[in-house]
């Protein structure tokens, strides 16, 4: 306070008469949120209004059991600002340091930061007061009326992250929706390629987010994420199975136990071949065998039989994906379709699992062999195909043998003459 009085005294002496031609006035105001929460940080702005003002000083008072002072920011352009806090009081001094920018009109002087004590009860009030403020125009001092900002402590952010309802016009969730159940299944027809979900949160301030709405044929996993006001999260998971295209062309190979007569036929509408059998045995309840194995492309080997569980599918190089589907002998059994994409050249293992209602399983192992690309070779010449011996062709060998005989005979003759001498 001594420093504040000193600063104002100096200004009064230096600026005496500088703005005497203008009528001065002064008022202060505290601005901030009227509702606050325990534990959060808040900002309160101290604003000043006046005419031809050269200096402002006063205190901002608060209850230190409710609020904790954290610091300040801001200040007027060309003005010096000093802020000191102690025991629930903040002293604020601001003055025109260069005596060239008097304050005229409304200005935000400083912004004060506080943290709200965590133990404040909902509905209680926190009060901050700007008290004892005075202004000077360099010739006269003016007192400003006190100004109070009253803030009410509101309820903490809600942690409610449950849904009150979840449904789809595309099908029925299984099991029936309950807020505490987070996993569901949903079957939709092939025509549904984009899922529609209607989700309502228990708390209106909670937010929902859908991971995806796009559906491919077969199984899809969709997540509905609920984020509460306090940022806590709950996730609901829906396994959506989209039915295959009933009009898609397929290749099917089917046999059954006890088959005595089979005939190959061609489907004129789809242009695909199928092998069907007559006299197939009736499947016993609980069977985990397949009565049919369906391929969208490729050649299955060996010919399908329910008792054979290992196969190979030869796939042309130009085909990069395949979908495998199995039809169980027992209508109560389940066999999920398997879709493979981005197949590399060579072998890719796959497995179709048949599950009965009692939980038993049979696995059909299928090796997908994508054939290598065919590259036509160059025509071979006679020179390239000529037999070779130790790196020499027979043509060169035929020339060298007579030469060796001649040289050998000449050597023998010369040796005989030398001995006779």
C-alpha positions as CSV (number, residue, x, y, z in Angstrom):
1,X,0.0,0.0,0.0
2,X,2.9,2.4,0.7
3,X,4.1,1.7,-2.8
4,X,0.7,2.5,-4.3
5,X,0.4,5.8,-2.4
6,X,3.9,6.7,-3.5
7,X,3.1,6.0,-7.2
8,X,-0.1,8.0,-7.1
9,X,1.7,10.9,-5.3
10,X,4.4,11.0,-8.0
11,X,1.8,10.9,-10.7
12,X,-0.2,13.7,-9.1
13,X,2.8,15.9,-9.0
14,X,4.1,15.1,-12.5
15,X,0.7,15.3,-14.3
16,X,-0.8,18.2,-12.4
17,X,-2.9,20.2,-14.9
18,X,-2.1,17.8,-17.8
19,X,-5.7,16.9,-18.3
20,X,-7.5,19.6,-16.5
21,X,-9.4,20.6,-19.6
22,X,-11.4,17.3,-19.4
23,X,-13.9,16.2,-16.8
24,X,-12.7,12.9,-15.2
25,X,-14.8,10.0,-13.9
26,X,-14.1,6.5,-12.6
27,X,-15.8,3.1,-12.1
28,X,-14.7,-0.5,-11.7
29,X,-16.4,-3.8,-12.6
30,X,-15.7,-7.5,-12.0
31,X,-16.6,-9.9,-14.9
32,X,-16.7,-13.7,-14.8
33,X,-18.9,-16.8,-14.8
34,X,-21.9,-16.7,-12.5
35,X,-21.8,-20.5,-12.0
36,X,-18.6,-22.4,-11.0
37,X,-17.6,-26.0,-10.1
38,X,-15.5,-27.2,-7.2
39,X,-12.0,-28.1,-8.3
40,X,-12.0,-26.1,-11.6
41,X,-10.0,-23.0,-12.5
42,X,-11.8,-19.8,-13.2
43,X,-10.9,-16.3,-14.5
44,X,-12.2,-13.0,-13.3
45,X,-11.6,-9.8,-15.2
46,X,-11.2,-6.4,-13.5
47,X,-12.4,-3.6,-15.9
48,X,-12.2,0.2,-15.5
49,X,-14.2,2.9,-17.1
50,X,-13.2,6.6,-17.0
51,X,-12.2,9.7,-18.8
52,X,-8.6,11.1,-18.9
53,X,-7.4,8.6,-16.2
54,X,-3.7,8.3,-15.6
55,X,-3.7,5.9,-12.6
56,X,-5.9,3.3,-10.9
57,X,-5.4,1.5,-7.6
58,X,-7.5,-0.6,-5.2
59,X,-8.0,-4.2,-3.9
60,X,-9.8,-7.3,-5.0
61,X,-11.1,-9.2,-2.0
62,X,-12.1,-12.9,-1.8
63,X,-12.5,-15.8,0.7
64,X,-9.3,-17.8,0.6
65,X,-11.1,-20.8,2.0
66,X,-13.1,-20.9,-1.2
67,X,-10.7,-19.6,-3.8
68,X,-7.0,-19.9,-4.3
69,X,-5.2,-17.1,-6.3
70,X,-3.1,-18.5,-9.1
71,X,-1.9,-15.3,-10.9
72,X,-2.9,-12.7,-13.4
73,X,-2.5,-11.7,-17.1
74,X,-3.2,-8.6,-19.2
75,X,-2.6,-4.9,-18.7
76,X,-3.2,-1.7,-20.6
77,X,-0.9,-0.8,-23.5
78,X,1.7,1.7,-22.3
79,X,0.7,1.3,-18.6
80,X,2.7,-0.3,-15.8
81,X,0.7,-2.8,-13.8
82,X,1.6,-4.3,-10.4
83,X,-0.4,-7.0,-8.7
84,X,0.3,-8.4,-5.2
85,X,-1.8,-11.0,-3.3
86,X,-1.8,-11.7,0.4
87,X,-4.4,-13.2,2.8
88,X,-7.5,-12.9,0.6
89,X,-6.6,-9.5,-0.8
90,X,-5.1,-8.6,-4.2
91,X,-3.6,-5.1,-4.5
92,X,-3.8,-3.7,-8.0
93,X,-1.9,-0.6,-9.2
94,X,-1.8,0.6,-12.8
95,X,-0.6,3.9,-14.2
96,X,0.4,5.6,-17.4
97,X,4.1,5.0,-17.3
98,X,5.0,7.4,-20.1
99,X,2.3,9.9,-19.4
100,X,1.1,9.7,-22.9
101,X,-1.9,7.2,-23.0
102,X,-4.6,8.3,-20.6
103,X,-7.5,5.9,-20.2
104,X,-10.7,7.0,-21.9
105,X,-13.8,4.8,-22.0
106,X,-14.1,1.1,-20.9
107,X,-10.9,-1.0,-20.6
108,X,-10.1,-4.5,-19.2
109,X,-7.3,-3.8,-16.7
110,X,-6.2,-7.4,-15.6
111,X,-7.5,-10.9,-15.6
112,X,-7.1,-12.8,-12.3
113,X,-7.0,-16.6,-12.1
114,X,-8.3,-18.6,-9.2
115,X,-8.8,-22.3,-8.5
116,X,-12.0,-23.3,-6.7
117,X,-11.5,-25.3,-3.6
118,X,-12.6,-29.0,-4.1
119,X,-14.6,-29.1,-0.9
120,X,-17.1,-26.4,-1.8
121,X,-20.7,-27.7,-1.6
122,X,-23.2,-27.5,-4.4
123,X,-25.3,-24.4,-4.0
124,X,-22.9,-22.5,-1.9
125,X,-21.7,-19.0,-3.1
126,X,-18.2,-17.6,-3.7
127,X,-18.0,-13.8,-3.5
128,X,-15.3,-11.6,-5.0
129,X,-15.3,-7.8,-4.4
130,X,-13.5,-4.9,-6.0
131,X,-13.2,-2.5,-3.0
132,X,-11.5,0.9,-2.2
133,X,-10.6,1.7,-5.8
134,X,-9.6,5.2,-6.7
135,X,-8.5,6.9,-10.0
136,X,-6.5,10.0,-10.8
137,X,-6.3,12.2,-13.8
138,X,-3.1,13.7,-12.5
139,X,-4.9,16.6,-10.8
140,X,-7.8,15.1,-8.9
141,X,-8.5,11.7,-7.3
142,X,-11.9,10.0,-7.9
143,X,-13.4,7.2,-5.8
144,X,-15.1,4.2,-7.5
145,X,-18.0,2.4,-6.0
146,X,-17.4,-1.2,-4.8
147,X,-18.4,-3.9,-7.2
148,X,-19.2,-7.5,-6.3
149,X,-19.2,-10.7,-8.4
150,X,-21.3,-13.5,-6.8
151,X,-20.7,-17.0,-8.1
152,X,-22.8,-20.1,-7.3
153,X,-21.2,-23.5,-7.0
154,X,-23.0,-25.9,-9.3
155,X,-23.1,-29.7,-9.3
156,X,-20.0,-31.5,-10.5
157,X,-20.0,-32.9,-14.0
158,X,-22.0,-36.0,-14.4
159,X,-20.4,-39.4,-14.8
160,X,-23.5,-41.0,-16.3
161,X,-22.3,-42.7,-19.5
162,X,-25.1,-45.2,-20.1
163,X,-27.6,-45.4,-22.9
164,X,-31.3,-45.3,-22.1
165,X,-32.2,-46.8,-25.4
166,X,-30.6,-48.5,-28.4
167,X,-32.4,-49.8,-31.5
168,X,-32.1,-50.2,-35.2
169,X,-34.8,-50.1,-37.9
170,X,-32.7,-52.6,-39.8
171,X,-33.3,-55.5,-37.4
172,X,-33.8,-56.5,-33.7
173,X,-31.0,-56.5,-31.2
174,X,-30.3,-59.8,-29.4
175,X,-30.6,-59.8,-26.4
176,X,-33.2,-57.0,-25.9
177,X,-31.5,-53.8,-24.9
178,X,-30.8,-53.0,-21.3
179,X,-28.5,-50.1,-20.1
180,X,-26.2,-52.4,-18.3
181,X,-25.7,-54.9,-21.1
182,X,-22.9,-53.8,-23.5
183,X,-22.8,-56.7,-26.1
184,X,-25.4,-57.4,-28.7
185,X,-25.9,-59.2,-32.1
186,X,-27.9,-58.1,-35.0
187,X,-28.7,-59.9,-38.3
188,X,-29.5,-57.7,-41.4
189,X,-30.4,-58.7,-45.0
190,X,-27.9,-58.3,-47.8
191,X,-29.7,-55.1,-49.0
192,X,-28.5,-53.2,-45.8
193,X,-25.0,-51.9,-46.6
194,X,-25.2,-49.0,-44.1
195,X,-26.4,-49.5,-40.6
196,X,-28.8,-47.1,-38.9
197,X,-28.7,-47.0,-35.1
198,X,-30.9,-44.9,-32.7
199,X,-29.1,-44.3,-29.5
200,X,-30.3,-42.1,-26.6
201,X,-28.2,-41.3,-23.5
202,X,-29.5,-41.3,-20.0
203,X,-27.8,-37.9,-19.4
204,X,-28.5,-35.2,-22.0
205,X,-25.0,-33.8,-21.7
206,X,-23.4,-37.2,-22.6
207,X,-22.2,-37.6,-26.2
208,X,-22.4,-40.7,-28.4
209,X,-20.1,-41.8,-31.3
210,X,-20.5,-44.6,-33.8
211,X,-17.4,-46.4,-34.9
212,X,-18.7,-47.2,-38.4
213,X,-22.0,-47.6,-40.3
214,X,-20.6,-49.3,-43.3
215,X,-21.4,-53.1,-43.5
216,X,-19.7,-55.8,-45.6
217,X,-21.1,-59.2,-46.2
218,X,-20.5,-61.4,-43.1
219,X,-19.7,-60.3,-39.6
220,X,-19.1,-56.7,-38.7
221,X,-18.2,-55.2,-35.3
222,X,-19.8,-51.8,-34.5
223,X,-19.0,-49.8,-31.4
224,X,-21.2,-47.1,-29.8
225,X,-19.1,-45.0,-27.5
226,X,-20.8,-42.9,-24.8
227,X,-18.7,-40.1,-23.2
228,X,-20.1,-38.6,-20.0
229,X,-19.9,-35.0,-19.0
230,X,-16.9,-35.9,-16.8
231,X,-15.2,-37.6,-19.8
232,X,-15.8,-41.2,-18.5
233,X,-16.6,-43.6,-21.3
234,X,-18.7,-46.7,-21.8
235,X,-18.7,-48.7,-25.0
236,X,-21.6,-50.8,-26.4
237,X,-20.5,-53.5,-29.0
238,X,-22.8,-54.8,-31.7
239,X,-21.8,-57.8,-33.9
240,X,-23.8,-57.2,-37.1
241,X,-24.0,-60.0,-39.6
242,X,-25.0,-59.0,-43.1
243,X,-26.4,-61.8,-45.2
244,X,-24.7,-62.8,-48.5
245,X,-26.0,-61.7,-51.9
246,X,-28.7,-64.3,-52.8
247,X,-28.2,-63.6,-56.5
248,X,-24.4,-63.8,-56.6
249,X,-22.9,-66.4,-58.8
250,X,-21.2,-69.2,-56.8
251,X,-19.5,-72.5,-57.4
252,X,-20.7,-75.3,-55.2
253,X,-19.6,-78.9,-54.7
254,X,-21.8,-81.0,-52.5
255,X,-21.9,-84.7,-51.6
256,X,-23.6,-86.6,-48.8
257,X,-23.0,-89.9,-47.0
258,X,-24.6,-93.0,-48.6
259,X,-24.8,-91.3,-52.0
260,X,-25.4,-93.8,-54.8
261,X,-26.2,-91.6,-57.7
262,X,-24.7,-88.2,-58.6
263,X,-25.2,-86.0,-61.6
264,X,-23.4,-82.8,-62.8
265,X,-25.6,-79.9,-63.9
266,X,-25.0,-76.4,-65.2
267,X,-27.0,-73.5,-63.8
268,X,-28.1,-71.6,-66.9
269,X,-28.9,-68.4,-65.0
270,X,-25.5,-68.0,-63.2
271,X,-23.2,-70.0,-65.5
272,X,-21.8,-71.9,-62.5
273,X,-21.5,-75.7,-62.1
274,X,-22.6,-77.8,-59.1
275,X,-22.4,-81.5,-58.3
276,X,-25.5,-82.7,-56.4
277,X,-26.3,-86.1,-55.0
278,X,-29.5,-88.1,-54.3
279,X,-30.3,-90.3,-51.4
280,X,-28.3,-88.3,-48.9
281,X,-28.6,-89.5,-45.4
282,X,-30.6,-87.4,-42.9
283,X,-28.3,-85.5,-40.5
284,X,-28.4,-86.4,-36.9
285,X,-29.1,-83.6,-34.4
286,X,-25.9,-82.1,-33.0
287,X,-23.8,-82.9,-36.1
288,X,-20.8,-80.6,-36.8
289,X,-20.2,-81.8,-40.4
290,X,-20.8,-79.8,-43.5
291,X,-23.1,-81.0,-46.3
292,X,-21.8,-78.4,-48.8
293,X,-18.7,-76.2,-49.3
294,X,-19.2,-73.1,-51.5
295,X,-16.5,-71.2,-53.3
296,X,-16.8,-67.9,-55.2
297,X,-13.8,-68.9,-57.3
298,X,-11.1,-71.5,-57.7
299,X,-11.0,-75.3,-57.9
300,X,-11.4,-77.5,-54.8
301,X,-9.4,-80.7,-54.3
302,X,-10.2,-83.4,-53.4
303,X,-13.9,-83.5,-54.3
304,X,-15.9,-82.5,-51.2
305,X,-17.0,-85.1,-48.7
306,X,-18.4,-84.3,-45.2
307,X,-15.9,-86.7,-43.7
308,X,-12.9,-85.0,-45.3
309,X,-11.7,-82.0,-43.4
310,X,-8.6,-81.0,-45.3
311,X,-8.7,-79.4,-48.8
312,X,-6.7,-77.3,-51.2
313,X,-8.2,-74.6,-53.5
314,X,-6.3,-73.7,-56.6
315,X,-6.9,-70.0,-57.4
316,X,-5.8,-68.2,-60.6
317,X,-3.1,-65.5,-60.2
318,X,-5.6,-62.8,-61.4
319,X,-7.9,-63.4,-58.4
320,X,-6.9,-61.7,-55.2
321,X,-9.8,-62.6,-52.9
322,X,-12.2,-65.4,-52.1
323,X,-15.2,-66.1,-49.8
324,X,-15.7,-69.5,-48.3
325,X,-19.1,-70.6,-47.1
326,X,-20.2,-73.9,-45.5
327,X,-23.7,-75.3,-45.2
328,X,-24.0,-77.6,-42.1
329,X,-25.7,-80.9,-42.2
330,X,-27.6,-80.0,-39.0
331,X,-29.8,-76.9,-39.6
332,X,-29.2,-75.9,-36.0
333,X,-25.4,-75.8,-36.4
334,X,-23.6,-72.6,-37.3
335,X,-20.8,-72.0,-39.8
336,X,-19.7,-68.4,-40.4
337,X,-18.5,-67.3,-43.8
338,X,-14.8,-66.6,-44.3
339,X,-13.8,-63.7,-46.6
340,X,-10.1,-63.5,-47.5
341,X,-8.8,-60.4,-49.4
342,X,-5.4,-59.3,-50.6
343,X,-4.2,-62.9,-51.1
344,X,-0.4,-63.2,-51.8
345,X,1.0,-65.5,-54.4
346,X,1.5,-68.9,-52.9
347,X,-0.2,-70.7,-50.0
348,X,-2.6,-69.1,-47.5
349,X,-4.1,-71.3,-44.8
350,X,-7.8,-70.9,-43.9
351,X,-10.3,-72.6,-41.6
352,X,-14.1,-73.0,-41.5
353,X,-15.5,-74.0,-38.1
354,X,-18.8,-75.7,-37.7
355,X,-20.3,-75.2,-34.2
356,X,-23.3,-77.2,-33.0
357,X,-25.9,-76.0,-30.5
358,X,-24.2,-77.9,-27.7
359,X,-20.9,-76.2,-28.3
360,X,-19.0,-79.0,-30.1
361,X,-17.0,-78.0,-33.2
362,X,-15.4,-79.4,-36.3
363,X,-12.7,-77.5,-38.2
364,X,-12.3,-77.8,-42.0
365,X,-8.7,-76.8,-43.0
366,X,-8.5,-75.2,-46.4
367,X,-5.2,-74.3,-48.1
368,X,-5.7,-71.4,-50.6
369,X,-3.0,-71.7,-53.3
370,X,-2.8,-68.6,-55.6
371,X,-0.9,-69.7,-58.7
372,X,2.1,-67.8,-60.0
373,X,1.7,-65.4,-63.0
374,X,2.3,-67.1,-66.3
375,X,5.0,-65.4,-68.4
376,X,5.5,-66.9,-71.9
377,X,9.2,-68.0,-72.6
378,X,11.4,-67.1,-75.5
379,X,11.8,-69.5,-78.5
380,X,15.0,-71.6,-78.1
381,X,17.5,-71.7,-81.0
382,X,19.5,-74.7,-82.2
383,X,22.6,-73.1,-80.8
384,X,21.0,-72.8,-77.4
385,X,19.8,-76.4,-77.5
386,X,22.9,-78.0,-78.9
387,X,24.3,-80.7,-76.5
388,X,27.3,-79.5,-74.5
389,X,30.1,-81.4,-72.8
390,X,32.1,-79.8,-70.0
391,X,31.1,-76.4,-71.4
392,X,32.1,-77.3,-75.1
393,X,29.5,-78.1,-77.7
394,X,29.8,-81.3,-79.8
395,X,30.6,-79.2,-82.8
396,X,33.9,-78.0,-81.3
397,X,34.6,-81.4,-80.0
398,X,34.3,-82.9,-83.5
399,X,36.9,-80.5,-84.7
400,X,39.3,-81.0,-81.9
401,X,39.4,-84.8,-82.0
402,X,40.9,-85.1,-85.5
403,X,43.4,-82.4,-84.7
404,X,44.6,-84.3,-81.7
405,X,44.9,-87.5,-83.7
406,X,47.1,-85.7,-86.3
407,X,49.3,-84.2,-83.7
408,X,49.6,-87.5,-81.9
409,X,50.6,-89.3,-85.1
410,X,53.1,-86.7,-86.0
411,X,54.7,-86.9,-82.6
412,X,55.0,-90.7,-82.8
413,X,56.7,-90.5,-86.2
414,X,59.2,-88.0,-85.1
415,X,60.0,-90.1,-82.0
416,X,60.6,-93.2,-84.2
417,X,63.0,-91.4,-86.5
418,X,65.0,-90.1,-83.5
419,X,65.5,-93.7,-82.2
420,X,66.7,-95.0,-85.6
421,X,69.4,-92.4,-85.6
